[in-house]
Amino acid sequence: MKKYTHLFFDLDHTLWDYDIHTREANKEIYELFNFSKWSFFTFDDFMKIFHEVNNYLWDKFNHGRIEKIELRNSRFNLILGKLGVNEDDIPAGIDEKYLEIAPIKPNVMPFTYEILDYLKPNYHLHIISNGFDDVQHAKLKASKIHHYFDKIVTSDSSGYRKPQKGIFDYAMSEVNATTQNSLMIGDNIETDIIGAQNAVMDHVFFNPKKIKHDLKVTFEIDSLEQIRNIL
């Protein structure tokens, strides 16, 4: 087995529990802006459309079809519009408030602290994320995992987005790593795993939902604690 010395983690859905935090933050948004006054949709309806729109926007961002400002500023207008709210009735400031609330949620995926404690003494740990500097640093600090990582690479700091090879090249050059001694760990096949393959880099597909796929991966796990079996 190769001797890896640099481990690059994705953040959202891999270490930081994005799903729980998204629901919690949106519950606060729903109540703060009194969305219940629109009786033609429920909170669950709102969450369903939130995920559809959010995934759509992030897919466009990851493929370079929109920029950061459009992703941030159009999200809730699109969501509420799809739910039938008149554009003139949409309150101002929802996007800004969401970005205040969501990143300071502290929950992490199961076994995050245990596996980072296990890895930290023997490996250089880093983050590669398509998220933005302000938000990702806030998430790392809120969840008390910031100190585990030597380098935080984002789409902001690198100028690239996974699955582009450039973000991996940038990350490795920043920490003096090579593809031979590096391992990428992430939950997203298209960005993390295909991105690592584009960089000719070994990778771990973290697949807690046991999604079926036909991609040939270096390693696959459904729990972070299984990283012990690889390293």
C-alpha positions in Angstrom: 0.0 0.0 0.0 1.2 3.5 -0.8 2.5 5.6 2.0 0.2 8.7 2.1 1.5 11.7 4.1 -1.0 14.4 3.0 -4.8 13.8 3.4 -7.2 16.2 1.7 -10.7 16.3 3.0 -13.9 17.7 1.6 -15.9 19.6 4.2 -19.6 19.7 3.6 -21.3 16.3 3.9 -17.9 14.7 4.7 -17.0 16.3 8.0 -19.5 19.1 8.6 -23.1 17.8 8.8 -24.6 19.9 6.0 -28.0 18.3 6.0 -28.7 18.8 9.7 -27.5 22.4 9.6 -29.4 23.3 6.5 -32.6 22.1 8.0 -31.9 23.9 11.3 -30.9 27.2 9.6 -33.9 27.1 7.3 -36.3 26.5 10.2 -34.9 29.7 11.8 -35.3 31.5 8.5 -38.9 30.2 8.1 -39.9 31.5 11.5 -37.8 34.7 11.4 -39.4 35.9 8.1 -42.8 34.5 9.0 -43.1 32.2 6.0 -46.1 30.6 7.6 -48.2 33.6 6.5 -48.1 32.0 3.0 -50.5 29.2 3.8 -50.1 27.6 0.4 -46.8 25.8 1.4 -45.5 24.1 4.5 -42.0 24.0 5.9 -41.4 20.5 4.3 -42.5 22.0 1.0 -40.0 24.8 1.5 -37.2 22.4 2.3 -37.9 20.2 -0.7 -37.7 23.2 -3.1 -34.7 24.6 -1.2 -32.7 21.4 -1.9 -33.8 21.4 -5.6 -32.8 25.0 -6.1 -29.6 24.8 -4.0 -28.4 21.7 -5.8 -29.2 23.3 -9.1 -27.3 26.5 -8.3 -24.3 24.7 -6.9 -24.1 22.4 -9.9 -24.0 25.6 -12.1 -21.4 27.1 -9.9 -19.2 24.0 -9.9 -19.3 23.9 -13.7 -18.4 27.6 -14.0 -21.8 28.8 -15.3 -22.5 31.2 -12.5 -20.4 33.1 -10.0 -20.4 33.3 -6.2 -22.5 36.5 -6.0 -25.3 35.0 -8.2 -25.4 31.8 -6.2 -25.7 33.7 -2.9 -28.1 36.4 -4.1 -30.6 34.4 -6.2 -31.2 31.4 -4.0 -34.2 32.4 -1.9 -35.9 34.5 -4.6 -35.8 31.3 -6.8 -37.0 29.1 -4.0 -39.9 31.3 -3.0 -40.8 32.0 -6.6 -41.1 28.3 -7.3 -43.4 28.0 -4.2 -45.7 30.7 -5.7 -44.7 33.8 -3.7 -45.0 37.0 -5.7 -41.5 38.6 -6.2 -42.7 41.9 -4.7 -43.7 40.1 -1.5 -40.3 38.4 -0.9 -38.6 40.1 2.1 -35.2 41.6 1.7 -32.2 40.2 3.5 -33.1 36.5 3.6 -29.9 35.4 1.8 -27.7 37.5 4.1 -29.4 36.1 7.2 -29.1 32.5 6.0 -25.3 33.1 5.6 -25.1 34.4 9.2 -27.0 31.5 10.7 -25.9 28.3 8.8 -22.1 28.4 9.0 -22.1 28.7 12.8 -23.8 25.4 13.4 -21.4 23.0 15.2 -22.5 19.5 14.3 -20.2 17.1 12.5 -20.6 13.8 10.8 -20.3 10.7 13.1 -16.7 9.8 14.1 -15.3 13.1 12.8 -13.5 14.0 16.0 -12.3 10.4 16.6 -10.8 10.0 13.1 -9.2 13.4 13.1 -7.6 12.7 16.5 -6.4 9.4 15.1 -4.9 10.9 11.9 -3.5 14.2 13.1 -0.3 12.9 14.8 0.8 11.0 11.7 -0.5 12.9 8.7 -0.7 16.4 7.2 -4.4 17.2 7.0 -6.0 19.7 4.6 -9.3 20.8 3.3 -10.3 21.2 -0.4 -13.7 22.7 -0.8 -15.8 24.4 -3.5 -17.2 26.6 -0.7 -16.2 30.1 0.0 -13.5 31.4 2.4 -15.7 33.2 4.9 -18.3 30.5 5.2 -15.9 27.5 5.3 -13.7 29.0 7.9 -16.7 29.8 10.0 -17.9 26.2 9.8 -14.5 24.8 10.8 -14.3 27.1 13.8 -17.9 26.6 14.9 -17.5 22.8 14.8 -14.1 23.1 16.5 -12.1 21.2 13.9 -10.2 24.1 12.4 -7.0 23.3 14.3 -6.7 19.9 12.7 -5.9 21.3 9.3 -2.7 22.8 8.0 -4.2 24.3 4.8 -7.7 25.3 3.8 -8.2 25.5 0.0 -11.4 26.9 -1.4 -12.7 28.0 -4.7 -12.0 31.6 -3.5 -8.4 31.0 -2.5 -7.4 28.8 -5.5 -9.4 30.3 -8.3 -10.5 26.8 -9.3 -13.5 24.5 -8.5 -13.6 20.7 -8.1 -13.7 18.7 -10.3 -11.1 20.9 -12.1 -7.6 19.5 -11.9 -6.4 23.0 -11.0 -7.7 23.1 -7.5 -5.9 19.9 -6.6 -2.7 21.1 -8.3 -3.0 24.3 -6.3 -3.6 22.5 -3.0 -0.6 20.2 -3.5 1.7 23.0 -4.5 0.7 25.0 -1.4 1.7 22.2 1.0 4.6 20.7 -1.1 2.7 17.4 -1.7 2.6 15.2 -4.7 -0.1 12.9 -6.1 2.0 9.9 -5.0 1.8 10.9 -1.3 -1.7 12.4 -1.3 -5.2 11.0 -0.7 -8.5 12.8 -1.3 -11.5 12.0 0.9 -15.0 13.2 0.0 -18.6 12.3 -0.4 -19.4 13.8 -3.9 -18.7 11.5 -6.9 -18.7 14.3 -9.4 -16.6 16.9 -7.6 -14.4 15.0 -5.1 -13.9 11.7 -6.7 -13.9 12.5 -10.4 -11.9 15.6 -9.5 -9.3 13.5 -7.8 -9.2 11.2 -10.8 -8.7 14.2 -13.0 -5.7 15.0 -10.9 -4.5 11.3 -11.0 -4.8 11.2 -7.2 -5.9 8.3 -5.0 -9.2 8.9 -3.3 -11.7 7.6 -0.8 -15.4 7.8 -1.7 -17.2 8.5 1.6 -20.7 7.0 0.8 -22.7 6.9 4.1 -26.0 6.6 2.1 -24.6 3.7 0.1 -25.5 5.2 -3.2 -25.1 2.8 -6.1 -22.6 3.7 -8.8 -20.4 2.2 -11.5 -17.4 4.3 -10.9 -14.1 2.6 -10.2 -12.7 4.2 -7.0 -9.5 3.7 -5.0 -11.4 3.1 -1.7 -15.0 3.3 -0.6 -16.3 3.6 3.0 -19.7 4.3 4.5 -18.4 5.5 7.9 -15.4 7.8 8.7 -14.1 5.3 11.2 -13.3 3.0 8.3 -10.5 5.3 7.3 -8.5 3.4 10.0 -8.7 0.3 7.8 -7.2 2.2 4.8 -4.3 4.0 6.6 
